[in-house]
Amino acid sequence: MSRASTRARAARRAALSGSGPTRDDSVAEARFPGARSAFGLLGEVLLVGILVALVSLPVLTLPVALAAGVRHLRRYLRAEDSALDRFWRDVRAGLVGSLGVGAASVVLVLVLLLDIDLAATGLLPGGPIVGLVGWAGLAVLALVLFTAAGRWSPGLGWLGALRSVPGLLRGDVAGAAYLLATAIFAATVTWQLVPLVIPALGCVALAIVAVPERPRRERAATSTGSAE
């Protein structure tokens, strides 16, 4: 290894630790400064999965569990204060409002699953169409829950989070597709082996945080236009 390469690595380590000069402004800041360690990120995702699974055991509390997990993981990725007591404060702040969202979601899921089951029997006229509508309804419900959970904050509340969902989904169709793929993945692995719901929930929280933050073509185009 050359001396120049060794000095460059030492300079990067010193800049990151704060013991040396900071990096040049021409070097882009990390999008998620708290995720420098892959193993650390994996452990935090698993921790969030455990927390979300624990809080959502009554089922009706799944929305607030997911929202609190998303906020915890977002703080971790941004290298902010990610102490667990802040997770529990979010749970307490959003619990009451989320019960209505959770109850409505459970009722919708049961109705849609019943439609899908009846459509599969072949006894209903237009069974394939009914089944398709049922699956589409489940997909829309998952997107709404994921997007609202990512948007929720104690100040905005659940009503404000739900009101923002249509605009967010229209503004990022590709992101909605990524979230839907995440929902399908989580449902599939949980169906195959129930204990996998813990890492699946952690992955869902990570996707809710990361998908809106990903680089997009329109952003690149805007930056290019500004430069010109």
C-alpha positions in Angstrom: 0.0 0.0 0.0 1.4 3.4 -1.0 2.1 6.2 1.5 -0.4 8.5 -0.2 -3.2 5.9 0.2 -2.2 5.3 3.9 -2.3 9.1 4.6 -5.7 9.4 2.8 -7.2 6.7 4.9 -5.8 8.2 8.1 -7.2 11.6 7.2 -10.6 10.1 6.5 -10.6 8.3 9.9 -9.5 11.5 11.7 -12.2 13.6 10.0 -14.9 11.1 10.9 -13.8 10.9 14.5 -13.4 14.6 14.9 -9.7 14.4 15.9 -8.5 15.9 12.7 -9.5 18.4 10.0 -13.0 18.1 8.6 -13.5 16.9 5.1 -13.5 19.2 2.2 -16.8 20.8 1.3 -16.5 19.2 -2.1 -17.0 15.8 -0.6 -20.7 14.9 -0.3 -22.0 14.3 3.2 -23.3 10.8 3.9 -27.0 10.4 3.4 -27.3 8.3 6.6 -24.3 9.1 8.8 -25.4 6.8 11.5 -25.2 3.7 9.3 -21.5 3.5 8.8 -21.4 0.0 10.3 -23.3 -2.7 8.4 -23.4 -5.0 11.4 -24.6 -2.1 13.6 -27.3 -1.3 11.1 -28.4 -5.0 11.0 -28.5 -5.1 14.8 -30.6 -1.9 14.9 -33.0 -3.2 12.3 -33.5 -6.4 14.3 -34.0 -4.4 17.5 -36.7 -2.3 15.8 -38.3 -5.5 14.5 -38.5 -6.8 18.1 -39.9 -3.5 19.4 -42.5 -3.3 16.7 -43.6 -6.9 17.1 -43.8 -6.5 20.9 -45.9 -3.3 20.8 -48.2 -4.7 18.0 -49.1 -7.9 19.8 -52.6 -6.6 20.4 -52.8 -6.1 16.5 -54.8 -2.8 16.9 -51.5 -1.1 17.9 -49.6 -2.0 14.8 -49.8 1.5 13.3 -48.3 3.2 16.3 -45.7 0.4 16.8 -44.6 0.9 13.2 -44.6 4.7 13.4 -42.5 4.6 16.6 -40.1 2.1 15.0 -39.7 4.2 11.9 -39.0 7.3 14.0 -36.4 5.4 16.1 -34.7 4.0 13.0 -34.7 7.4 11.3 -33.0 9.0 14.4 -30.4 6.2 14.4 -29.6 6.6 10.7 -29.2 10.3 11.0 -26.9 9.9 14.0 -29.3 11.6 16.3 -30.3 10.6 19.8 -31.8 7.1 19.4 -32.3 6.2 23.0 -35.1 3.6 23.6 -37.0 6.0 25.9 -37.8 8.1 22.9 -39.3 5.1 21.2 -41.6 4.5 24.2 -42.5 8.2 24.3 -43.6 8.0 20.6 -45.7 4.9 21.5 -47.4 6.8 24.3 -48.0 9.9 22.2 -49.6 8.0 19.3 -51.3 5.2 21.0 -54.8 6.6 21.4 -55.1 8.0 17.9 -53.7 4.8 16.3 -56.4 2.6 17.9 -59.0 3.8 15.4 -56.6 3.4 12.5 -55.8 -0.1 13.7 -59.4 -1.1 14.2 -60.4 0.1 10.8 -57.5 -1.7 9.3 -58.3 -5.0 11.0 -61.9 -4.8 9.8 -60.9 -4.0 6.2 -58.3 -6.9 6.2 -61.0 -9.4 7.4 -63.5 -8.2 4.9 -61.0 -8.4 2.0 -59.7 -11.8 3.1 -63.3 -13.1 3.2 -63.9 -11.8 -0.3 -60.7 -13.5 -1.5 -61.7 -16.8 0.2 -65.2 -16.7 -1.3 -63.8 -15.9 -4.8 -61.5 -18.9 -4.6 -64.4 -21.2 -4.0 -65.8 -20.5 -7.4 -69.3 -20.0 -6.0 -69.4 -16.3 -6.6 -70.2 -14.9 -10.1 -67.2 -13.0 -11.3 -65.1 -14.7 -8.7 -61.7 -13.8 -10.3 -62.6 -10.1 -10.4 -63.7 -10.2 -6.8 -60.4 -11.9 -5.8 -58.4 -9.3 -7.8 -60.2 -6.5 -6.1 -59.5 -8.1 -2.7 -55.8 -8.4 -3.3 -55.7 -4.8 -4.7 -57.5 -3.6 -1.6 -54.9 -5.3 0.7 -52.1 -3.7 -1.4 -53.6 -0.3 -1.0 -54.2 -0.7 2.7 -50.5 -1.7 3.2 -49.3 1.3 1.2 -51.6 3.6 3.3 -50.4 2.2 6.6 -46.7 2.3 5.6 -46.9 5.8 4.3 -48.9 7.1 7.2 -46.5 5.5 9.7 -43.6 7.1 7.9 -45.3 10.5 8.0 -46.7 10.4 11.6 -45.3 12.6 14.3 -46.7 13.7 17.7 -47.3 17.2 16.3 -48.9 16.1 13.0 -51.1 13.3 14.5 -52.7 10.4 12.7 -55.3 12.5 10.9 -52.7 14.8 9.4 -50.6 11.8 8.4 -53.5 10.1 6.7 -54.4 13.2 4.9 -50.9 13.5 3.4 -50.9 9.9 2.1 -52.6 10.5 -1.3 -50.2 13.3 -2.3 -47.2 11.4 -1.2 -48.1 8.3 -3.2 -49.0 10.4 -6.3 -45.7 12.2 -6.0 -43.6 9.1 -5.8 -45.1 6.2 -7.7 -41.9 4.3 -7.9 -41.5 4.6 -4.1 -45.0 3.2 -3.7 -43.9 0.2 -5.8 -40.9 -0.3 -3.6 -43.0 -0.2 -0.4 -45.5 -2.6 -1.9 -42.7 -5.0 -2.8 -41.5 -4.7 0.8 -45.0 -5.6 2.1 -45.1 -8.6 -0.2 -41.7 -9.7 1.0 -42.7 -9.3 4.7 -45.9 -11.2 4.2 -44.2 -14.0 2.3 -41.4 -14.7 4.8 -43.8 -14.5 7.7 -46.1 -17.0 6.0 -43.2 -19.3 5.4 -41.9 -19.1 9.0 -43.8 -17.0 11.6 -40.7 -16.0 13.7 -39.3 -14.2 10.7 -41.9 -11.6 11.3 -39.4 -9.9 13.6 -36.7 -9.2 10.9 -39.5 -8.6 8.4 -40.9 -5.8 10.5 -37.5 -4.3 10.9 -37.0 -4.4 7.1 -40.4 -2.7 6.7 -39.4 0.1 9.0 -36.0 0.5 7.2 -37.8 0.6 3.8 -40.2 3.3 5.0 -37.3 5.4 6.1 -35.0 4.8 3.1 -37.4 4.8 0.1 -38.3 8.5 0.3 -34.7 9.4 0.9 -33.4 7.6 -2.2 -31.9 9.7 -5.1 -34.5 10.3 -7.8 -34.2 11.1 -11.4 -36.2 14.3 -11.1 -33.8 15.5 -8.3 -30.8 14.8 -10.5 -32.5 16.6 -13.4 -33.3 19.6 -11.2 -29.7 19.7 -10.0 -28.4 19.6 -13.6 -30.8 22.3 -14.7 -29.7 24.5 -11.8 -26.0 24.0 -12.6 -26.6 25.0 -16.2 
